[in-house]
Amino acid sequence: MQFLFRLFQSSKNRAFAKELTNVLGFSPKHLALYKTALSHRSLREGTDENNERMEFLGDAVLSSIIAHYLFKKYPYKGEGFLTEMRSKMVNRQKLNEIALKMGLKKITLYNRYDNGLNMSQIFGNSLEAVVGAVYLENGYKHTQSWVEKRIILPYLFMDDLEGIDINIKNKLYGWANKNGKTVDFATVDEKLENGRRLFTIAATLDGEIVAEAKGFNKKEASQIAAQLALEKLGL
């Protein structure tokens, strides 16, 4: 029985390693490191088992790499421009989009029966944690090269980002003011999901709901609701 269990675990590890290699573009040496980076606290509550500490590290490393990339790319731009561009590149929604495109959702270990998690931004957190794992395994220089090759160049297009208003809500408010409309954001639901508060925020136009979004904080949910509202309005 133990032999069969070990065989099953070995088969699972090989499948995980293969999918992880496809995402990373290289074969990781320390598989356990990446399993921790891809483990959400909905399955593993211990701070040494889930990815929250590694997400903290990866966030700092990623921010540093992107700051250096922007510093080199825009030698004549000021601090304000560089700061705003970095914010556009590392905001939670953008990182979540990139993580989904990279295929991280498939290999992230989380409670798949929790619909709130399926619709949240946890995969962007996983991406930051993976950056932390790459850094711990290979050091800063390798991680810098990997981030530029696997994240920045394929998914972050500078010309497009330059034209994006970082505060989506402001864009919606601006359109409403020009057209004599009233925009508001209201909390329509709040509940506990695995020990965390999940908010449902509605974007309203003249009192009528245009779009709703969920998030583990009100700011995140309202930004997503604003983006959905802009899309519905064709803006």
C-alpha positions in Angstrom: 0.0 0.0 0.0 2.8 2.4 0.9 4.6 1.5 -2.3 1.4 2.4 -4.3 1.1 5.7 -2.4 4.7 6.6 -3.1 4.2 5.7 -6.8 1.2 7.9 -7.0 3.0 10.8 -5.3 6.0 10.3 -7.6 3.6 10.4 -10.7 2.0 13.6 -9.4 5.4 15.2 -8.8 6.5 14.4 -12.3 3.3 15.9 -13.8 3.7 19.0 -11.7 7.4 19.4 -12.6 6.5 19.1 -16.3 3.8 21.7 -16.2 6.0 24.0 -14.1 8.9 23.7 -16.6 6.5 24.7 -19.4 5.6 27.8 -17.4 9.1 28.8 -16.3 10.9 27.9 -19.5 13.6 26.0 -17.4 13.7 22.9 -15.2 13.6 23.9 -11.5 16.0 22.1 -9.2 14.1 22.6 -6.0 10.5 21.5 -6.7 9.4 21.9 -3.1 10.3 25.6 -3.3 7.9 26.1 -6.2 5.2 24.0 -4.5 5.3 26.4 -1.6 5.2 29.4 -4.0 2.1 28.0 -5.6 0.2 26.9 -2.4 -2.6 29.3 -1.3 -3.5 29.5 2.3 -7.0 28.1 1.6 -5.2 24.7 1.5 -2.1 25.3 3.7 -2.5 27.6 6.6 1.0 27.4 8.0 3.3 30.4 7.2 6.0 27.9 6.2 3.7 26.0 3.9 1.7 28.7 1.9 3.0 31.3 -0.5 2.4 34.5 1.5 6.0 35.0 2.7 7.3 34.2 -0.8 4.8 36.6 -2.3 6.2 39.3 -0.1 9.7 38.6 -1.3 8.7 38.2 -5.0 6.8 41.5 -4.9 9.9 43.4 -3.8 12.2 41.6 -6.3 9.7 42.2 -9.2 9.3 45.8 -8.3 13.1 46.3 -8.3 13.6 44.5 -11.6 10.8 46.5 -13.3 12.2 49.8 -11.8 15.6 49.0 -13.3 14.0 48.0 -16.7 12.1 51.3 -16.8 15.2 53.3 -15.7 17.1 52.0 -18.7 14.3 52.2 -21.2 13.3 55.8 -20.4 16.6 57.7 -19.8 15.0 61.1 -20.1 11.7 60.5 -18.2 11.2 61.9 -14.6 10.4 60.1 -11.4 6.7 60.7 -11.7 6.4 59.0 -15.1 8.6 56.1 -14.0 6.6 55.5 -10.8 3.3 55.6 -12.6 4.6 53.1 -15.3 5.8 50.7 -12.6 2.4 50.9 -10.9 0.7 50.0 -14.2 3.0 47.0 -14.7 2.7 45.5 -11.2 -0.9 46.4 -10.3 -2.9 43.4 -9.0 -5.2 43.1 -12.0 -2.4 43.2 -14.6 -0.4 40.6 -12.7 -3.4 38.4 -12.5 -4.0 38.6 -16.2 -0.4 37.7 -16.9 -0.5 34.7 -14.5 -3.6 33.4 -16.2 -2.0 33.7 -19.6 1.2 32.0 -18.4 -0.9 29.0 -17.1 -0.3 29.5 -13.4 -4.0 28.9 -12.5 -3.7 25.3 -13.6 -0.8 24.6 -11.2 -1.7 26.9 -8.3 -2.8 24.8 -5.3 -5.9 26.3 -3.8 -9.5 25.4 -2.8 -11.1 25.0 -6.2 -14.5 24.6 -4.6 -14.4 28.2 -3.4 -16.0 30.3 -6.1 -14.7 33.5 -4.5 -11.1 32.4 -5.0 -11.8 31.4 -8.7 -12.9 34.9 -9.3 -10.2 36.7 -7.2 -6.7 38.0 -7.9 -4.8 35.2 -6.1 -3.1 34.0 -9.3 -1.2 37.4 -9.5 -0.1 36.7 -6.0 1.1 33.2 -7.1 3.1 34.9 -9.9 4.9 37.2 -7.4 5.6 34.1 -5.2 7.1 32.3 -8.2 9.3 35.3 -8.8 10.4 34.9 -5.2 11.1 31.2 -5.7 13.1 31.9 -8.9 15.2 34.4 -6.9 15.8 32.1 -4.0 16.9 29.3 -6.3 18.9 31.2 -8.9 19.8 34.7 -7.5 19.0 38.2 -8.7 20.7 38.3 -12.1 19.1 35.1 -13.4 15.7 36.3 -12.0 16.1 39.7 -13.7 16.8 38.0 -17.1 13.8 35.6 -16.5 11.4 38.4 -15.6 12.3 40.4 -18.7 12.1 37.3 -21.0 9.0 35.6 -19.6 6.9 38.5 -18.1 7.9 41.9 -19.4 8.6 41.3 -23.1 5.6 38.9 -23.9 2.9 40.6 -21.8 3.8 44.2 -20.9 3.7 46.5 -23.9 5.1 49.9 -23.1 3.3 51.8 -25.8 -0.1 50.5 -24.6 0.7 51.0 -20.9 1.7 54.6 -21.5 -1.8 55.4 -22.7 -3.6 53.6 -19.9 -5.2 55.6 -17.1 -4.0 53.8 -14.0 -7.1 54.7 -12.0 -10.0 53.1 -14.0 -12.5 54.7 -11.6 -11.3 58.2 -12.5 -11.9 57.4 -16.2 -15.5 56.3 -15.4 -16.1 59.4 -13.3 -14.7 61.6 -16.0 -17.0 60.2 -18.6 -20.0 60.5 -16.3 -19.3 64.2 -15.6 -19.1 65.0 -19.3 -22.4 63.3 -19.9 -24.4 64.5 -16.9 -24.5 61.1 -15.3 -23.9 60.1 -11.6 -21.5 57.3 -10.9 -21.3 55.5 -7.5 -19.8 52.4 -6.0 -21.8 50.4 -3.4 -21.1 47.3 -1.4 -23.9 44.9 -2.2 -22.6 41.9 -0.4 -19.9 41.1 2.2 -19.2 37.6 3.6 -16.5 35.4 5.0 -14.7 33.0 2.6 -12.1 30.8 4.3 -11.5 33.3 7.1 -11.2 36.3 4.7 -13.8 39.0 3.9 -15.1 38.8 0.3 -16.7 42.0 -1.0 -19.1 42.4 -3.9 -19.0 46.0 -5.2 -21.5 47.3 -7.7 -20.8 50.2 -10.1 -24.0 52.2 -10.5 -25.0 54.8 -13.2 -27.8 57.1 -12.1 -28.7 54.6 -9.4 -28.8 51.5 -11.7 -26.3 48.8 -11.4 -24.0 48.5 -14.5 -21.5 46.0 -13.3 -20.5 44.0 -10.2 -17.2 42.5 -9.1 -15.8 40.6 -6.2 -12.6 41.1 -4.3 -10.9 40.6 -1.0 -10.7 44.3 -0.5 -13.1 47.1 -1.6 -10.5 48.9 -3.6 -9.7 45.9 -5.8 -13.4 45.0 -6.3 -14.4 48.6 -7.2 -11.5 48.9 -9.7 -12.6 45.7 -11.4 -16.3 46.8 -11.3 -15.3 50.1 -13.0 -13.4 48.2 -15.7 -16.4 46.0 -16.4 -18.6 49.1 -16.5 -16.4 50.8 -19.0 -16.4 47.7 -21.2 -20.2 47.5 -21.1 -20.4 51.2 -22.0 -18.1 50.7 -24.9 -15.4 52.9 -23.4 
